[in-house]
């Protein structure tokens, strides 16, 4: 399964291009689902609506860029950017945010653009304020378009060579469509201190089950996607934390399961200075493994990962997958002030 991609690229299935191109596009299209990223733990609003406002600070801006399958066809390129706020208008627990991304894929330059806005509300469920639950909601629109000009069709072969002047004999009824989005989810958070925590969530995407299709007719409904995710953090030494993580996605007959984690090596974490390095590895079942490295530098979190493909696409991909870059900037982080005690001689 493609690690991330546009919503069910049916137009790629319907475009009968050259034999090699068709095989590649079918492999990509039939296994695609909603867009999702390898670094699900650093793309908060793409991972769960309940992640809105879930961070230590006042405001957060996050971005991601991914390029995939350069060795197979024209690279799939995706970028996304979003921002959210915590305790909006001084209302404890209220989070608001917006998120957009654009994904372009293959020879047909199939383009998917999505813009969502959303909100969340968090309530503590114990007196010590260590356990809390969050409800989140996202809504917006998705626009999908396709460009047929660079595609080659069987009907354009004149018996000797490909002739682009010949009609492709295809009856495409449209080259774009737009649909309404509605997603929701719940999150649970357990925070003992800044280095001991656990977050888990369940999300539901495409609740409107919009119809996708470029060939006219009724098209096909986009299935509801159910997503589960969990991330933990626990210290194992004075300046070393482990962060186990998992994500599961189910959409129609497709399933995806990611399991892995990273180790956090702390350089300093005092008086607003926050410096650490992350190194980790993950396994996406029956599809790919990937390595991750990240840096925390005060208000910045920056990450890079690379997928190594192990699926049936290996003969074409040559085990190459995709590179993914993420960046998060948080304003208004909280930090503990040091406590001083006067010496008896000074009293």
DALINQUI-V786777 format. One line per field, one symbol per residue. ss: DSSP state (H for helix, E for strand, - for the rest). phi: phi as a letter, one per 30 degrees, with the letter a starting at -180 (. if undefined). burial: I if it has 16 or more other C-alpha atoms within 10 Angstrom, else O. Layout:
BEGIN
ss=???
phi=???
burial=???
END
This chain:
BEGIN
ss=---------HHHHH----HHHHHHHHHHHH---------HHH-HHHH-HHH-------EEEEEEEEEE-------EEEEEEEEEEE-HHH---EEEEEEEEEEEE----EEEEEEEEEEEEEEE------EEEEEEEEEEEEEEE--------HHHE----E-------------EEEEEEEEEEEEEEEEEE--EEEEEEEEEE-----EE-------EE---EEEEEEEEEEEEE--EEEEEEEEEEEE--EEEEEEEEEEEEEEEEE--EEEEEEEEEEEE---EEEEEEEEEE--EEEEEEEEEE----HHHH--EEEEEEEEEEEE------------HHH-
phi=.ddaaddhddddddddceedddedddedddcdbedacddddbbeddcaedddicaclcbbbbbbbbbbiddcadedbbbbbabbbchdhicejcbbabbbbbbbbiddhdcbbbbbcabbbcbdcbddhccbbbcbbbblbbcbbbcddccccedcccjbadbdddddhccdcabaabbdcbbbabbbbbbdadcbabbbabbbciddhdcclcciidibddddccbcbbbbbadcaebbccbdbabbbbbidcbbbcbllbcccdcaaahidbbabcbabbbceibacbcbbbbcbhdcbbbbbbccdbdddeecdhidcacbbbbbbccidcadddccbddedcd
burial=IIIIIIIIIIIIIIIIIOOOIIOIIIIIIIIIIIIIIIIIIIIIIIIIIIIIIIOOIIIIIIIIIIIIIOOIIOIIIIIIIIIIIIIOOOOOIIIIIIIIIIIIIIIIIIIIIIIIIIIIIIOIOOOOOOIIIIIIIIIIOIOIIIOOOOIIIOIIIOOOOOOIOOOIOOOOOOOOOIOIIIIIIIIIIIIOOOOOIIIIIIIIIIOOIIOIIIIOOOOOOIIIIIIIIIIIIIOOOOOIIIIIIIIIIIIOOOIIIIIIIIIIIIOOOOOOOIIIIIIIIIIIOOIIIIIIIIIIIIIIIIIIIIIIIIOOIOOOIOIIIIIIIIIIIIOOOOOOOOOOOOOOOOO
END
